Amino acid sequence: MLGQNFYFSSLRNTVVGFGTLFDNVQINRQDNDSATSKLFQVPLSYAPREHYMATLRDAAKGVGIQSTLPRMSYEMTGLTYDPTRKLATTGYKKQEISTPAIQEFNRQLNPVPYIATFDLNIYTRTIEDSLQLIEQIVAYFTPSFSITIKEIPEMNISRDVSVTLDGIQPQDTWENTVEELRVISWALSFSVEVSIYPPIAQSKVILQAIVDIRESATQIDETITVAVDPITAKESDAHAIVTSITQP
């Protein structure tokens, strides 16, 4: 059973969906007299915090390209099974793919529920900038926020996914000298519902079932036939189920 190749980008869609929540966060900069202000969109990238902090350290030392702050980065940090959302193992969703010559449907078993954990990291030069960004984000989480992800287009499956804000922690680990520019960083931790789907299988539509009732191996007492009427009808067409009993 294992080894069948399939890929529905379930984790990738979750990563992309999570990132889109924060790809248009802006910061408002005011002049000293507060008479004028200007909005700046905060860049967002997918990167581990350690890698990003190393880049900022190098830039502060004059190595590499200087990064403009504020910035944000995020990464998926873990994946655990979620028994609270478990569905019947044998349950499935089907999608009709019938043609005039043959009637078949795609069948996919219920997904396996997981919880993905994410860290959203904020990097700023000033406390004011960091607090401004945090306030814009946490105002939408109570503590959860729902997004809709189109998970399996070929099965027409879309799902409302819950994103929960679990905590906010300052990450003051900057190790450079006092003469260098200081970076203030915060880490916001989230948990996101993920559904991992099994492969899609094709099955034929059962249009007729015949049962022989016997009292012995050699004698048929009656035959029960259950069939779709008309026999060429699709599931989405108007049809009836006809039962007939015949005796030899």
Secondary structure, DSSP 4 states (H G I P E B T S, - for coil): -TT------HHHHHHHHHHHTTTT-EEEEE-TTSS-EEEEEPPEEE--HHHHHHHHHHHHTT-SPPPPSSEEEEEEEEEEE-GGG---TT-EEEEE---SS--EEEEEEPPEEEEEEEEEEEEESSHHHHHHHHHHHHTT-SSEEEEEEEEEGGGTEEEEEEEEEEEEEE-----S-TTSPP-EEEEEEEEEEEEEPPPPEEEE---EEEEEEEEETTEEEEEEEEEEESTT--TTS--EEEEEEE--
